[in-house]
Amino acid sequence: MKTDKGQTFITPKEALKMIQDQDGRVFGVEFEKKDGSIRPMSCRRHAATKAVEKNKTGRKQGPNQNPYMVKVWDMNKVEDPDNPEASKGAFRTINVETLNHLSINGVKFLIDKKTD
C-alpha cells in the first residue's frame, strides 16, 4: 500500500486479501469487463460464497483456476421486465487483476496494476 497526493494505491494481491477479509460486509468495486466496458458493483463475500466455489462434482476448482478470480454476491438488484435474465442480484465472479478501485468502509483504494 502506498499513498500519492492523498490517494491510496494497492496492488491486486493486496486487494484480493482485503476482499477475502470482508466476511459478509458490503464493499464496492469498479472493474473492466472483458468487452472493455467499466462495471461498478456493490457486493459482498461470505460463507455462502464458499459453497459456490466448488464445481458440480462437489470438489474445489483445480490448480489451473486463476487465484485472482473471486466469487461475490452482486448487491445491485435491477429489475428489467423486458429481459428478466439480465437482472442482477446474483453470484458473480470478479477478476481482481482488472479492478480499477476497491471501496471498503468509505475508503477508496486505487489499484496499481503495474506492481504486484
Contacts in CASP RR format, 6 or more apart in sequence:
PFRMAT RR
TARGET T0000
AUTHOR 0000-0000-0000
METHOD contacts of the structure
MODEL  1
MKTDKGQTFITPKEALKMIQDQDGRVFGVEFEKKDGSIRPMSCRRHAATK
AVEKNKTGRKQGPNQNPYMVKVWDMNKVEDPDNPEASKGAFRTINVETLN
HLSINGVKFLIDKKTD
1 8 0 8 1.000
1 9 0 8 1.000
1 10 0 8 1.000
1 14 0 8 1.000
1 109 0 8 1.000
2 8 0 8 1.000
2 9 0 8 1.000
2 112 0 8 1.000
3 9 0 8 1.000
7 108 0 8 1.000
7 110 0 8 1.000
8 107 0 8 1.000
8 108 0 8 1.000
8 109 0 8 1.000
8 110 0 8 1.000
9 109 0 8 1.000
9 110 0 8 1.000
9 111 0 8 1.000
9 112 0 8 1.000
10 18 0 8 1.000
10 102 0 8 1.000
10 109 0 8 1.000
10 110 0 8 1.000
10 111 0 8 1.000
10 112 0 8 1.000
11 111 0 8 1.000
11 112 0 8 1.000
11 115 0 8 1.000
11 116 0 8 1.000
12 68 0 8 1.000
12 96 0 8 1.000
12 97 0 8 1.000
12 99 0 8 1.000
12 111 0 8 1.000
12 113 0 8 1.000
12 116 0 8 1.000
13 116 0 8 1.000
15 96 0 8 1.000
15 99 0 8 1.000
15 102 0 8 1.000
15 109 0 8 1.000
15 111 0 8 1.000
16 67 0 8 1.000
16 68 0 8 1.000
16 70 0 8 1.000
16 96 0 8 1.000
18 102 0 8 1.000
18 104 0 8 1.000
18 109 0 8 1.000
19 27 0 8 1.000
19 45 0 8 1.000
19 70 0 8 1.000
19 72 0 8 1.000
19 94 0 8 1.000
19 96 0 8 1.000
19 102 0 8 1.000
20 45 0 8 1.000
20 70 0 8 1.000
22 44 0 8 1.000
22 45 0 8 1.000
22 104 0 8 1.000
23 45 0 8 1.000
23 46 0 8 1.000
23 47 0 8 1.000
24 44 0 8 1.000
24 45 0 8 1.000
24 46 0 8 1.000
24 47 0 8 1.000
25 44 0 8 1.000
25 104 0 8 1.000
25 105 0 8 1.000
26 42 0 8 1.000
26 43 0 8 1.000
26 44 0 8 1.000
26 75 0 8 1.000
27 42 0 8 1.000
27 43 0 8 1.000
27 44 0 8 1.000
27 102 0 8 1.000
27 103 0 8 1.000
27 104 0 8 1.000
28 40 0 8 1.000
28 41 0 8 1.000
28 42 0 8 1.000
28 43 0 8 1.000
28 102 0 8 1.000
28 103 0 8 1.000
28 104 0 8 1.000
29 40 0 8 1.000
29 41 0 8 1.000
29 43 0 8 1.000
29 94 0 8 1.000
29 99 0 8 1.000
29 101 0 8 1.000
29 102 0 8 1.000
29 103 0 8 1.000
30 38 0 8 1.000
30 39 0 8 1.000
30 40 0 8 1.000
30 41 0 8 1.000
30 99 0 8 1.000
30 100 0 8 1.000
30 101 0 8 1.000
31 38 0 8 1.000
31 39 0 8 1.000
31 41 0 8 1.000
31 94 0 8 1.000
31 95 0 8 1.000
31 98 0 8 1.000
31 99 0 8 1.000
31 100 0 8 1.000
32 38 0 8 1.000
32 39 0 8 1.000
32 98 0 8 1.000
32 100 0 8 1.000
33 39 0 8 1.000
33 98 0 8 1.000
38 100 0 8 1.000
40 76 0 8 1.000
41 72 0 8 1.000
41 74 0 8 1.000
41 75 0 8 1.000
41 76 0 8 1.000
41 92 0 8 1.000
41 94 0 8 1.000
42 74 0 8 1.000
42 75 0 8 1.000
42 76 0 8 1.000
43 72 0 8 1.000
43 73 0 8 1.000
43 74 0 8 1.000
43 75 0 8 1.000
43 92 0 8 1.000
43 94 0 8 1.000
44 72 0 8 1.000
44 73 0 8 1.000
44 75 0 8 1.000
45 70 0 8 1.000
45 71 0 8 1.000
45 72 0 8 1.000
45 73 0 8 1.000
46 73 0 8 1.000
48 73 0 8 1.000
49 71 0 8 1.000
49 72 0 8 1.000
49 73 0 8 1.000
49 91 0 8 1.000
52 71 0 8 1.000
52 91 0 8 1.000
53 60 0 8 1.000
53 61 0 8 1.000
53 71 0 8 1.000
54 60 0 8 1.000
54 61 0 8 1.000
55 61 0 8 1.000
66 95 0 8 1.000
66 97 0 8 1.000
68 95 0 8 1.000
68 96 0 8 1.000
68 97 0 8 1.000
69 93 0 8 1.000
69 94 0 8 1.000
69 95 0 8 1.000
69 96 0 8 1.000
70 93 0 8 1.000
70 94 0 8 1.000
70 96 0 8 1.000
71 91 0 8 1.000
71 92 0 8 1.000
71 93 0 8 1.000
71 94 0 8 1.000
72 91 0 8 1.000
72 92 0 8 1.000
72 93 0 8 1.000
72 94 0 8 1.000
73 89 0 8 1.000
73 90 0 8 1.000
73 91 0 8 1.000
73 92 0 8 1.000
74 88 0 8 1.000
74 89 0 8 1.000
74 90 0 8 1.000
74 91 0 8 1.000
74 92 0 8 1.000
75 89 0 8 1.000
76 88 0 8 1.000
76 89 0 8 1.000
77 87 0 8 1.000
77 88 0 8 1.000
77 89 0 8 1.000
78 86 0 8 1.000
78 87 0 8 1.000
78 88 0 8 1.000
78 89 0 8 1.000
79 87 0 8 1.000
80 86 0 8 1.000
80 87 0 8 1.000
97 113 0 8 1.000
99 111 0 8 1.000
100 110 0 8 1.000
100 111 0 8 1.000
101 108 0 8 1.000
101 109 0 8 1.000
101 110 0 8 1.000
101 111 0 8 1.000
102 108 0 8 1.000
102 109 0 8 1.000
102 111 0 8 1.000
103 109 0 8 1.000
END
